Amino acid sequence: MRGASGTPRRLRIRVLATAVIVFTISLAVAVFLAYELLLQDGRRDADVVLAREQERFERSMTELLADAFEGSPDASSETALREAVRRYLQLNPSTDSYWTIVTFEDGRRLAAANGPPELEPLFHGIDGQALPEGELGERETLPSSAGDVRTVSVPVNIDGEQVATFQVIAPLEPVRDEAIEAGLLIAAAAGLALLVGGTLLGITLWRSLAPLGSLADAARSTDLEALETRVDVPDADDEVSVLAREFNTMLERIAAATEQQREFMASVGHELRTPITIARGHLELLQTTPRDDAAYTETVAILDDELRRMSRLVDDLMAIARADMDDFIQRRQIELVAWFEDLELRLAGTPAGRSVTIVPPPPVLLEADPDRLAQAVLNVVINAHVHTPEGTAVRLEAGAGPDGVTVSVSDDGPGIPEGIRDRIFQPFTRAGDAPGSTGLGLAVVHAVVSAHGGEVQVESGPAGTRFDLRLPWAGQGRPEDPEMARSQVAGGSADVPATPTQVEG
């Protein structure tokens, strides 16, 4: 039992581990995406600052140069430019997030106040460090000893000649640090969510899958000798409870099938044992009886009857056993009138045929197995003969309709006992101890008709019993007008007697 309960436990552990792994991967991807989005957002903010400062410089320098020339009319262009740049940098100080720098052609640099402290060593060239310079007019991300920077450089021209370079540079390491800090906070929140969610998920999975342990125990302890085991069905309306209910239903079906099989085998043994015992006893009697003795002839007749009974019993058993096989019926096109004539000949050689009135059927074609269908109809007729008083009238007829052909066998006997009407198609169901009855005839009828895709309907009462074997049209058997289907019969027409015929034995 340890293995039975251990299997669901391992399943729960695997399911929980898989869920935790998937949850962890999902959270890791979410944290990474959040970090990248924050980093991209910081870069976009830096680009906005670069574009703003570039536009402000270009817009302000025209006015500042004009003011410089107006204040010193004799000043050179270089002097006026330096004054204008100095004035611009004073009016527009930088911040910790960006730095504005102007580099003149002679190498001198002017920078706004309050620039990012991490860039000062690069600006002053301490330890050989230098600010990176990108392509003119391009916004770029460049590496430096202080980390990646985002920068843009534009030329400053006077009279069409470049005299300086305006650069706005923003360090990206603070942006990265903020993204990392935010990512760590998200990761911490995700870890907490993973811990809480994993715990709740584990508790839920453990409780939800717990009934699988009892299912495994029940499955392992169940055998054909003890099918009374049932599992507890959880109150929750989920897949596990459905599985538990279906498992109990399966056990009930197996128990019913096993009990039916036991009864079937017991009935088979009983039915075969009786004729075999009788035959063995009469064979022993034959060994001591002279051939010219009348008792010899009588004994041979008894043996013949018992062997016929055994043969019919075996045939019926084989028919029931093969009912679910694909080759149980072999369909072919049969002419209903000719098939009825053949059936009439078969009945003529049986005791049951002496009391049967056959009504000529409509001349239609039917896709069916003629031998199996004849076996079913003969079984119904013999059943009526065996289970009704001597002289009871039996009527055999057929009709065609839009849905198919119906072969009917009716009698005016006392009817089927109410106690067995619901199970007359089960093997070895009998009404009393009628001689010659095996209890298999109607089971074969049901198997044959069902294999044709049809159904058997029964009406029974004190005034008599009627069996309707309803067979659907198949293949080319369906006529456009069943009542006017004589043209389907070979030769275009058939002369069918209009009155019922009495079978003579």
MOKA-V337960 format. One line per field, one symbol per residue. phi: phi as a letter, one per 30 degrees, with the letter a starting at -180 (. if undefined). psi: psi as a letter, one per 40 degrees, with the letter a starting at -180 (. if undefined). burial: 1 if it has 16 or more other C-alpha atoms within 10 Angstrom, else 0. Layout:
phi=???
psi=???
burial=???
//
This chain:
phi=.ddddddddddddddddddddddddddddddddddddddddddddddddddddddddddddddddddddddbdcdddddddddddedddddbddbdcabcbccdddjdbbbddideddcdedddidhidaddbcddicdbcbdadcjdbcbbbbdccbhicdcabcbcbbdcdeddddddddddddddddddddddddddddddddddceddddddddddddbdcbcddbcdcdddcbddddddddddddddddddddddddddddddeddddddddddddddddddccddddddddddddddddddddddddddddddddcdcddcdccdadbcdddddddddddddcbddddcccccedddbcbdacdddddedddddddddddcbddjddbbcabbcbdclccccbbbcddjdeddbddbdcdeicbcicddidcicedddedddddddicbccbbbaddkbbcccccddbicddddbedccddddejiabccddcdccdcd
psi=eddddddddddddddddddddddddddddddddddddddddddddddddddddddddddddddddddddddgdeiidddddddddddddddgiaaeeihhhhhideeiihiiifihdeeddddefhfeiihihaihehhihiiieeaiihihhiihihfehheihhhhhhheddddddddddddddddddddddddddddddddddddededddddddddehieegeehiihhidhgadddddddddddddddddddddddddddddddddddddddddddddddddehideiddddddddddddddddddddddddddddedeidedigiihihdddddddddddddeiddedehhhhhiigiihhihdddddddddddddddddeiihehhhhhiiihadeahhhhhiifaeihhdeedefdeiifhigafhheheeedddddddddddeeaihhhhiadeiihhhhhhiiibedhidgdefedediheeiihhieiiihhh.
burial=0001100110110011000100110011011101110110011001101100110010001001100110000000000111111101100001001111111100000011101100111100000011110100001111000101111111110000001111111111011101110110011001100100010011001101111111111110000000100110110000011001101100110010000000000011001100100010010001000000000100100110011011011001101100100001101001111011001100110001111111111111111111011111111111111111000111111111000111111111111100000001111111100000111111111111111101110001000111111111110011100100110110000000000001110
//
